[in-house]
Every structure is written in C-alpha cells, then in structure tokens.
Amino acid sequence: MKTTATNKRIRELLTAITNNTLIPQPEFQRRLVWTNRHKQEFIKTVLEGLPFPEIFLCDGDTDLQTGIGTQQIVDGQQRITTLYQYFRASPDFRLGDLTAYTDLGETTQHSFLNYEVVVRDLGQLTIQQVRNVFYRMNSTNYGLNTMEVNNARFDGALKRAAEEVSSWPFFDEHRTFTAADYRRMGDVRWCLTVLITVISGYFSRDVEHEKYLRQYNDEFPLKDQALAKLRAAVALLESLELERDSRAWQKNDLFTLLVEIVRMGAENCRDRAGLAESLNLFYASVNLVAKGEYPQGEFGSAATSYHTDVISGSNERARRARRGEIIHKLCEPYFEGEVT
C-alpha cells in the first residue's frame, strides 16, 4: 500500500467538511468521545503552534457526473471534529477558559486557519481494506475487552471515579482482584459496575457502562455522594471483622453486599455484632450448598437460592437483583430508619 504525506491547512479541512467532501465519521470508526478538557487542551496545542500526530485519509465516493470526490478520515476523527466544533462555536464544545474563535485577534485567527496539519493519504481502498487499516491502527496484540475499549473511548469523570475506587487499599487487603483483573482493567470494570448500580439499580453484565460513561464523561455531579456512601459501606464491612476466608470478600458476593449496604445506609446500622453473626452464618450455609449439602436452620432456602444466582449467570440483572433481595432481607433487621 502506497501512502503519500502532505500538509493541509486547517482552513482546507474545515472547508472540506462544510462542503461534505471530507467525511469526519465513516461508519467503521469508533465513536470516540473526548471530554471538553481534552478538546480545550487540543485547541491550545494548535493555538500555540505545537504539532500533533498526522491524520490518515482515504478516498471516498466520487460523483461520476460532476467529478467531485470525497475523502474519509481513517484516523484522526476526534481531532478534526474538535477543530470544526471550535471554529463553528458548536454547543457540543464548552470552552472553559479558552478564548472563542470569534474573539481571537485577526492575527491569531489567521494563524489558526493556516496551521499545517500533516495528512497521510492512503488513496483508493476498498471498505474492507479501510476497516483493516483502522482496526490495525487502533488495536493491541490481543482482543480488547469492553472496559479496555471504553477506556480508549472515555477518559472522563465517571471513569476516573471508578479508577479512584479501584485503588482503595480495601480491595488489596481482601484480595478482591486477581493479577489478570489488574492486567485487563477488570478492577476498574467491577468498580464501575458498582458505582452505576448504586446510582441507577441492577443491570445485566456491562450493558449500562457506555451509557453512563458518556452521560458522565465531562462531569459526574453524583461522585462525592456516591463515593461517600461506598466508603461508609466499606468501613462498616471492615468493622464487622468477618472471617478472613468469608465468601463476603469474593467479587460477586462483595458486589451484592456493598450495593445493599449502600441502599440501607451504613450509618443506619444499629447492631454490628448481630449483622456480622448473621452474615457469617449465611455465608457458611451457602458454602454448604456449594458442597452439595442442604443447610439446616433459617438460612437453608435462602442460601440455596443465593448459591444458584451467584454461580450461574451471576452477572445477569435478574440474578443480581435476587441476590440483592436476599442480602437486603438478611441485613435489614440490623438497620434502623426507612430502608429502600
């Protein structure tokens, strides 16, 4: 594949977008989402005359009657889109302390429009060749899981909140995450699931991740409240001094326990000793079920149902919700006030 590198002025690229001869978002592109902070920093880079990585284009369709052809952006979509949003004063770009293009002096406007972008033209490619180039440029040497893809797409407030939670010493102390989790962002994915569940309710697997990462990409106004509730839940769990090998520390079990304690409000716990005893007895009953035995006593039926939901399809919404109901009912007598 032969490629040609040239320089194009920003004004040429903006004009091409306006004339629909440069297509900024072909259907094969991931819909990358920059925060406004990223956009602002990028525009500052341009205004200061500093370089940024080259843009990759390829030929698009050609009107055989007029001879007018189009080009598609293979790589560099977000950079070009941000330049266009800034120039057009798009409401999708909040400027912060950045000076609007219309308020720049003529000299600065001239410099902005004539800033030279390095463009590499890939020429005429089939759609499959374009896809292959795009994914080769945006992939690693192994398949990306959902969280890794979202990490490449979103670097905003909610994702950073999940990263903050995942760094709490609590999870290291209880060995919540494996080495594989840390390598493949499983820790962040799990904490993101907890955060979203706390603010919205149970859902299946990771299906709500992209929706909320997008919604709370620029700002996450619920962060302080959500993290405060989680910290209180973590502190309560620590104070219960549950057995070291308790299944309470396993990811699926801990997920349910944290969410339900947040729902009841850790500050409303009026009998920590009673709560600890009930949890220890309940989890011991679940372990008996795991061994093929039917536990005697008040937890027999609940433990059997819980075990089914924690080992089979454990990340489905219905399974998560049923586990939540069981743990909620178990814990509720040890909390006071109105529990939702």
C-alpha positions in Angstrom: 0.0 0.0 0.0 1.5 3.3 -1.1 0.9 6.3 1.1 1.6 10.0 0.5 2.2 12.5 3.2 1.3 16.1 2.6 0.4 19.2 4.6 -3.0 20.7 4.6 -4.1 23.9 6.3 -6.8 23.7 8.9 -8.9 26.0 6.7 -8.8 23.5 3.9 -10.0 20.7 6.2 -12.8 22.9 7.6 -13.9 23.9 4.2 -14.0 20.3 3.0 -16.2 19.3 6.0 -18.5 22.2 5.3 -18.7 21.1 1.6 -19.3 17.5 2.6 -16.2 16.4 0.7 -14.4 15.3 3.9 -16.4 12.7 5.9 -15.4 13.0 9.6 -17.2 9.9 10.8 -17.3 6.9 8.5 -19.4 4.1 9.8 -16.4 2.0 10.6 -15.0 4.5 13.1 -15.4 4.0 16.8 -17.3 7.0 18.2 -14.5 8.4 20.2 -15.6 10.7 23.0 -13.2 13.4 24.3 -14.1 15.4 27.4 -14.3 19.1 27.0 -11.0 19.3 28.9 -9.3 17.2 26.2 -10.8 19.4 23.5 -9.6 22.5 25.2 -6.1 21.2 25.6 -6.0 20.2 22.0 -7.1 23.6 20.8 -4.5 25.2 23.0 -1.9 23.0 21.3 -3.0 24.3 17.9 -3.1 28.0 19.0 0.4 27.7 20.5 1.6 26.3 17.1 2.7 23.0 18.6 2.5 19.8 16.4 0.1 16.9 16.8 0.1 13.5 15.2 -0.7 13.1 11.5 -4.2 12.5 10.1 -5.0 9.5 7.9 -7.4 9.9 5.0 -8.5 7.7 2.1 -10.6 8.2 -1.0 -14.4 8.0 -0.6 -17.1 8.1 -3.2 -16.8 10.1 -6.5 -19.8 11.6 -8.3 -19.2 10.4 -11.9 -21.4 13.3 -13.3 -19.6 16.2 -11.5 -16.3 14.6 -10.9 -16.5 15.7 -7.2 -15.0 13.2 -4.9 -15.0 12.7 -1.1 -12.4 11.6 1.4 -12.9 9.7 4.6 -11.0 10.1 7.9 -9.4 6.8 8.7 -7.7 8.0 11.9 -7.9 11.5 13.4 -11.6 11.9 13.7 -11.7 13.5 17.1 -9.0 16.0 16.3 -10.7 17.1 13.1 -14.2 17.2 14.7 -12.8 19.3 17.6 -11.2 21.8 15.2 -14.6 22.1 13.4 -16.6 22.5 16.7 -14.2 25.2 17.9 -14.4 27.1 14.6 -18.2 26.9 14.4 -18.8 27.6 18.1 -20.6 24.3 18.5 -22.6 23.9 21.7 -21.0 20.4 22.0 -17.7 22.1 22.9 -17.7 24.1 26.2 -14.7 26.4 26.1 -14.0 26.9 29.8 -11.2 29.4 30.0 -10.4 29.0 26.3 -11.0 32.1 24.1 -13.7 31.6 21.5 -12.5 31.7 17.9 -14.6 34.8 17.1 -12.9 36.6 20.0 -9.4 35.9 18.8 -7.5 38.7 17.2 -7.2 38.6 13.4 -3.5 37.6 13.6 -4.3 34.6 15.8 -7.3 33.6 13.7 -5.1 33.7 10.6 -2.5 31.6 12.3 -5.2 29.1 13.4 -6.7 28.7 9.9 -3.3 28.4 8.3 -1.9 25.9 10.8 -0.5 23.0 8.8 -1.7 19.5 9.6 0.3 16.5 8.4 -2.1 14.4 6.3 -1.3 10.9 5.0 -3.4 9.9 2.0 -3.9 6.2 1.8 -5.5 6.6 -1.7 -8.2 4.3 -3.1 -9.1 1.4 -0.8 -11.9 -1.0 -0.5 -14.1 -0.6 2.5 -12.6 -3.9 3.9 -9.1 -2.5 3.5 -10.1 0.7 5.2 -11.6 -1.4 8.1 -8.4 -3.4 8.4 -6.2 -0.3 8.4 -8.4 1.4 11.0 -8.5 -1.6 13.4 -4.8 -2.4 12.9 -4.0 1.2 14.0 -6.4 1.1 16.9 -5.7 -2.3 18.3 -3.2 -4.1 20.5 -1.7 -7.6 20.2 -4.8 -9.1 21.9 -8.5 -8.6 21.7 -9.8 -5.7 23.7 -12.4 -6.4 26.3 -15.3 -4.0 26.8 -13.6 -2.0 29.6 -10.4 -1.6 27.5 -12.4 -0.3 24.6 -14.3 2.1 26.8 -11.0 3.2 28.3 -9.8 4.1 24.9 -13.0 6.0 24.2 -13.8 7.7 27.5 -11.4 9.3 29.9 -13.9 11.4 31.9 -15.3 12.0 35.3 -17.1 8.7 35.9 -14.3 6.5 34.7 -11.8 8.4 36.9 -14.2 7.9 39.8 -14.2 4.1 39.2 -10.4 4.2 39.0 -10.2 6.0 42.3 -12.5 3.4 44.0 -10.4 0.5 42.5 -7.3 2.0 44.1 -8.7 1.8 47.6 -6.5 -0.4 49.9 -9.6 -2.3 51.0 -9.5 -4.3 47.8 -5.9 -5.2 48.1 -6.3 -6.2 51.7 -9.1 -8.6 50.8 -7.5 -9.8 47.6 -10.7 -8.9 45.7 -8.9 -8.7 42.3 -6.6 -11.1 40.6 -3.5 -10.3 38.6 -5.5 -10.9 35.4 -8.1 -8.4 36.6 -5.4 -5.7 37.0 -3.9 -6.5 33.6 -7.2 -6.3 31.8 -8.8 -3.5 33.8 -11.2 -5.9 35.5 -10.8 -4.0 38.7 -12.0 -0.7 37.1 -14.8 -2.5 35.3 -16.0 -4.1 38.5 -15.9 -0.8 40.4 -17.6 1.0 37.5 -20.4 -1.6 37.7 -20.8 -1.0 41.5 -20.9 2.8 41.0 -23.5 2.6 38.2 -25.6 0.1 40.2 -25.5 2.4 43.3 -26.9 5.3 41.3 -29.2 3.5 38.9 -30.1 0.0 40.1 -29.1 -3.5 38.9 -28.4 -4.2 35.3 -27.0 -7.1 33.2 -23.3 -7.5 32.8 -21.7 -4.3 31.4 -24.6 -3.1 29.2 -25.0 0.2 31.0 -21.3 1.1 31.1 -21.2 3.1 27.8 -24.4 4.9 28.5 -23.2 6.2 31.9 -19.6 6.8 30.8 -21.0 9.0 28.0 -23.5 10.8 30.3 -20.9 11.5 33.0 -17.9 12.0 30.8 -17.4 15.7 31.4 -18.9 15.9 34.9 -20.0 13.4 37.5 -22.0 15.5 40.0 -23.0 12.4 42.0 -19.4 11.5 42.6 -19.0 12.9 46.2 -22.3 11.4 47.4 -21.7 8.0 45.7 -18.1 7.6 46.9 -19.0 8.8 50.4 -21.7 6.1 50.6 -19.3 3.5 49.3 -16.6 4.5 51.8 -19.1 4.2 54.6 -20.2 0.7 53.4 -16.5 -0.4 53.2 -15.8 1.0 56.7 -18.9 -0.9 58.0 -17.7 -4.1 56.5 -14.3 -3.7 57.9 -15.7 -3.1 61.4 -17.7 -6.4 61.2 -14.4 -8.4 61.2 -15.9 -11.1 59.1 -13.9 -14.3 58.8 -10.8 -14.0 56.6 -12.0 -16.7 54.2 -15.6 -15.5 54.2 -17.1 -15.5 50.7 -18.1 -11.9 51.5 -14.8 -10.9 50.0 -15.4 -12.7 46.7 -16.3 -10.4 43.8 -19.9 -11.4 43.2 -20.7 -11.6 46.9 -18.9 -8.4 47.8 -20.7 -6.6 44.9 -24.1 -7.5 46.3 -23.2 -6.8 49.9 -21.7 -3.3 49.1 -24.7 -2.3 46.9 -27.3 -3.4 49.5 -25.4 -1.7 52.4 -25.3 1.5 50.4 -29.1 1.2 49.8 -29.7 0.8 53.5 -27.2 3.4 54.6 -24.1 2.2 56.5 -24.7 4.9 59.1 -28.1 3.3 59.9 -26.6 0.1 61.2 -27.7 -0.3 64.8 -26.4 -3.8 65.6 -23.0 -4.6 64.0 -22.4 -7.7 66.1 -25.8 -9.1 65.1 -25.1 -8.3 61.4 -21.7 -9.9 61.5 -23.1 -13.1 63.1 -25.9 -13.4 60.6 -23.6 -12.8 57.6 -21.1 -15.4 58.8 -23.9 -17.9 59.3 -25.5 -17.2 56.0 -22.3 -17.5 54.0 -21.4 -20.7 55.9 -24.8 -22.0 54.7 -24.1 -21.0 51.1 -20.7 -22.9 51.3 -22.6 -26.0 52.5 -24.8 -25.7 49.4 -21.7 -25.5 47.3 -20.6 -28.8 48.8 -23.9 -30.5 47.8 -25.4 -30.3 51.3 -28.6 -28.7 52.3 -28.1 -26.4 55.3 -30.4 -26.6 58.3 -31.9 -23.6 60.0 -33.3 -20.3 58.9 -30.9 -19.8 56.0 -31.5 -23.1 54.2 -33.8 -21.9 51.5 -32.3 -18.5 51.0 -28.8 -20.0 50.9 -29.8 -22.5 48.2 -31.4 -19.8 46.0 -28.5 -17.4 46.6 -25.9 -20.1 45.6 -27.8 -20.7 42.3 -27.7 -17.0 41.5 -24.1 -16.5 42.4 -22.6 -19.3 40.3 -24.9 -19.4 37.2 -25.4 -16.3 35.1 -24.3 -14.3 38.1 -23.9 -11.1 36.1 -27.4 -11.1 34.7 -29.8 -8.5 36.0 -32.3 -10.9 37.4 -29.6 -12.9 39.3 -28.1 -9.7 40.7 -31.5 -8.5 41.8 -32.4 -11.8 43.5 -29.1 -11.9 45.4 -29.8 -8.3 46.4 -33.2 -9.1 47.7 -31.8 -12.0 49.8 -29.0 -9.9 51.3 -31.3 -7.0 51.9 -33.8 -9.1 53.8 -30.9 -10.7 55.8 -29.4 -7.3 56.8 -32.5 -5.2 57.2 -33.3 -6.2 60.8 -29.9 -4.7 61.9 -30.6 -1.3 60.3 -32.9 1.4 61.5 -34.8 4.2 59.7 -36.6 3.9 56.4 -34.8 1.4 54.2 -35.4 1.5 50.4 
